[in-house]
Amino acid sequence: MIFLHLWTLSLLLATGAQLSMPYSGCGKPVTSDRIVGGQDASPGDWPWQISLRKNGSHICGGVMIDSQWVLTAAHCFVGPYSVSNYMVNLGAHQLSVPGGVMSPIASINIHPIYRGAGSSGDIALLKLQYSIQYTDYIMPICIPESNVQFPSDMYCFVTGWGSIRQGVSLPSPRTLQQVEIPIIDQPVCDNMYHINNPTLSPNKTIIQWDMICAGFKDGLKDACQGDSGGPLACKWDGSWLLAGIVSWGFGCALANRPGVYTRVAAYSTWIKQYVPQFQLTPAVITPPFEPSDSICPSYNHLLFLCSLLLHWLLK
């Protein structure tokens, strides 16, 4: 009987897209609660994820933060560049299959302190040529206020269409990948990058004030080439907050070389200079922190039904 009821539950959840609720604020996807070592995402799980295209080809990820604004990494724009060569694909799921909304870019705003790979300021704010209408598959993530700290061992998700291993591209149909990894304390991460690095002075700081690390000491799960600019998203109090954007690393998923992300909270004031009406999200994040392991998909409007049925089944 348990299998019968779980099948019925899965059928109800599978039809959830037909019961979608109206947009209820940033960081609240309607349908949800390569990346190395990850798995396929489902359509609508990460509706703020964008694909940055140059001359039609995917080069980086990015994050929708407002109907006309997208964040990505500064290093996605190397050397002289022309705005006309770039487009943003919103609401995409499989890059080999046409889908989503293509938008031209009106302006590219690179943070003035950025000096190159591995430096501080690896963040760029893109203004789209026109405002995008929100749907179940296109909506913004929340941006934390400048004082928000994402503590060590908090589990978050990084998403993207990048390589699944160093030098190995994501195979067709190039489905958006997701992987869950824990935040690593900044001094701990800096120490890890000094391991087996004899040419570097022990006193030299590698992980700067505006960086945040995530991953495992043994590697195995990480962002990789092509994921740059994409989101490190952490769920808190019912919404997803943008903790970081993919910035740099040494190889992909290597031991003692976790992924390094631009810490978005460090640039919330800078973002508001361009988007004055933008509402930042306050948060006080405290333990416990655990990886997500629920068998219930986090369709917001069906969570209560799911929890009731599971309670009845497991009594």
Secondary structure, 3 states (H helix, E strand, C coil): CHHHHHHHHHHHHHCHHHHCCCCCCCCCCCCCCCCECCEECCCCCCCCEEEEEECCEEEEEEEEEECCEEEECHHHCCCCCCHHHEEEEECCCECCCCCCEEEEEEEEEECCCCCCCCCCCCCEEEEECCCCCCECCECCCECECCCCCCCCCCEEEEEECCCCECCECCCCCCECEEEEEEEECHHHHHHHHHCCCCCCCCCCCCCCCCEEEECCCCCCCECCCCCCCCEEEEEECCEEEEEEEEEECCCCCECCECEEEEEHHHHHHHHHHHCCCCCCECCCCCCCCCCCCCCCCCCHHHHHHHHHHHHHHCC
